[in-house]
Amino acid sequence: MSIEDNRESPFKGKTGLVRIWNALHYSLAGLSAAYHNEDAFRKESWLALVMIPVALILEVGAIGKALMIGSVLLVLIIELLNSAIEAAVDRISLERHDLAKRAKDIGSAAVLLSLVNAAAVWLLVLLA
């Protein structure tokens, strides 16, 4: 391994408030890309826009509200990570490969588990 292999990305040169500002823009660009290119993320975003206000309106305690909102946000987070995995795998190759399929299937399983988690949290909070 050469010295050049240990270099950090040249995109990490900024520090302080400039880095935070740039990170905010990169994050917003990522949310926009996911919304415009990923149907599942778009649907889950609309669902979140309904469910989060509902959680705030419901007569449940603060911890219940936090759990309900957190479970919805977790679905979005996992969907973003799954979409990133899929994009990276597709960038490497569009050929069918067992490892590519495994990576995509595992990402999909993570989304499924986050949805099951959200449903369980909402049911438990509402039934308590």
N, C-alpha and C positions, 0 to 999 in steps of 0.2 A: 504494500500500500504506500503510495507516494504522499508527500506532504500536501499536495493539492487535494487529495481525496478527503482530508480532514477539515477542509475549509467549510465555514458556514455559508449559508446562502447569502448572496450579495444583496438580497432584498431585506435583510435584517439589519441594515446599517443605521437606521433611525433609532433615536432613543427619546425618552421622556414623553412630553405631550404630543410631539409629532408622531411618534410611534403609536400612541393611543388613538390619535385622530385617524391615522392610516388604517389601523386595525378596525376601527368603526366602519370606515368606508368599505374595507374588504368584507366585513361581516354583512353589511347591507347588500353588497353586490352578490354575496353567496345566497342570502335569503331571496333576493330577486331572481337569481338564476334558478334556484330550486322551485320557486313559485311558477316561473314561466316554462320550465322544462320538465317538471316532475308532477304528473297528474295526481299521484297519491299525496304528495306534500300539499298540493293546492286544495284537495278535498279535506285533508286533515287540518289545514289552516282555517278553512271556513267553519269546520266543526269546532275548532278551538275558539273562534270568534263568537260562537253561540254558547259553548259550554263554560267558558271562563266567566262571563257576566252572570250566567245562571248560578254558578257556584257562589258568586259574591252575593247574589240576591237570596239564596236559600237560607232558611233558618237553621243553620248549623254553626258550631263553634269555629273559632279562628283556626284551630288545628285541622278541623275537618275541611274548611275552605282551602287551607294551604295544601293539604293532601290532594284534594280534588284538582286544584289548579296545577300543582306540581306533576300529577300523573298525566294531565293533558299536555303540558309542556314537554314532559319526558317523551311522549309519542313523537312530537315534532323534532326533538333532538335526535332520537334514534333514526327517524326517517331521513334527516339530513345526513347522518353518518352513513346510512345505507346507500343513499344516493351518491355520496362521495366515493364509496367503495365501488359501486357499479360504474361510475364514470372513469375511475382509475383503471379498473379491469378492462373496460372497453377501449381506453386509450392505449393500453398495452397491446391488445389484439382483439379482433372481433371473431377470431376462430374459436370453434368449440373446444374447450379444454376442461378436463375434470377439476383442476384447481380453480379455474375461473368460475365454474358452476358452483363449486363448494363455497367460494367466497361470497357469491351472490346469494346462495341459499341461506348461508349463515346470517348475512345481513337481513334478509327477509324474515328469518326466524326471530331475530332481535326485535324487528318491528312488531311481529305478531305477539311476542311476549309483552311488549310495552302496551299494546292494545288490551290484552288480557288483564294486565296490571291496572290500567285505567278503569276498565269495567269493574274489576274487583274492588278497587278503592271507592269508586262512586257508589256501588251497591252497599258496601260495608258502612260507609258514612251515612248514606240515606236511610239504611235500615237500623242504625244504632239508636 
